[in-house]
Each structure stands twice: as structure tokens, then as C-alpha cells.
Amino acid sequence: MSKSNTLTDFEKQWIEWFRSYHQTVQDPLKKRKIQEVNKEKTWIQIYTKLPIEPHVESLLFRSTVDEYSIVSEMEQYIESHFS
């Protein structure tokens, strides 16, 4: 069985509910649906389907850390933004 990376209609709806959470909790039907679902499991399912942004991936999955280049980048950033 292959795992699909496409969000289901429910997952898309779930994301939309939380984008407009203040309106969602005022709707008794939506509020009840949210309370009935395992929120952590639903978010994990969603996040495993969403792509990791390249800048985050490079931080998370870097095999070795080059401290010299990190310090150099920080020094350059500080010089360019705070000089």
C-alpha cells in the first residue's frame, strides 16, 4: 500500500478551521467535530504530508556542522545589519 502525500479534504478543512479558529469555535458543529478528533494525530498526519522548506531542511539534516562558516555568516550578518 503506497502512502499518499496529498492532503485529504478533511485535513484541508482542518487547517482552514484553525486559520479561522475564532470563528470555528463559535460554530457548535465545527467545535464538536474538533473535540471528537484526536488533534495530535491529525496534525502529525498533516505535517508528514507537507514539504519541508529548504532552509529548514538544511538546518535539520546537515550531516556535519562547520562552526567556522556559521560564525562567519553571523559576523557578516551583524556587520551588514548593525553597522
N, C-alpha and C positions, 0 to 999 in steps of 0.2 A: 504494500500500500504506500503510495507516494504522498508526502506531506505538501500541501499547497501553501504558498506564501501569500496568497490572496486573502485579504480580509473578507470575512463573511458580512452579510448585510447586518446581522446583529452587532458585530464588532464595530462596524462603521457607525451604526446608530448609537452604540455605547460611547464612542468617542465624542459624537455630537452632543449627547446628553451632558457629558462632563464639560464641554466647551461652554454650554449654556446652563451650568449647574443651578444657578439661582432660579431659572425658570423651570427646570426639571423637577426640583424638589417641591415646587408649588403644584405640580400636576400629580394628583393622587395615584393614577395608574402607572405613570413612569416611576414614581417614588417606590411603589410596591414592587415593580419589576427589578429595580436596582437592589432593593433589600432582599429579594429572593435569590439573587445570583451571587455566586462566590466571586467577590470583586478581585481578589488577588489572582485567582486562576484566570479570570477574563483578561486582566491587564497583562499577565505573563504571555497568554496566547497572542495578544495583540503585539506586544513588543518583540516576540520572536519572529513575527512576520514583517516588521518594519526594518528597512535597511539601516545599517549603522553608518553615520556620516563619516566621510574620510578622515576629518581631523580628529574625531573621537577614536576611530579605529586605529589610527597611527599611535595614539597615546596608550590605548588598551593592549594592543597586540605587538608592541615593539619588543623584539627579542632581547636587545641589549640597550642600555641607556648610555649615551655618550654625554657625560656630565659637562665636558668642555664646550660642546656645541650648545647645550642648554644654557649654560652661563653666558656664552657669547650672544645668544639670541636675546636673553633677558637684558644684557647690557646695551645691546643695540636698541631694543625697545625703549628702555629707560632714557637713553640719550635722545632718541627721536621724539619722544613724547613729553619729556620733562626738562628739556634744556632750553 
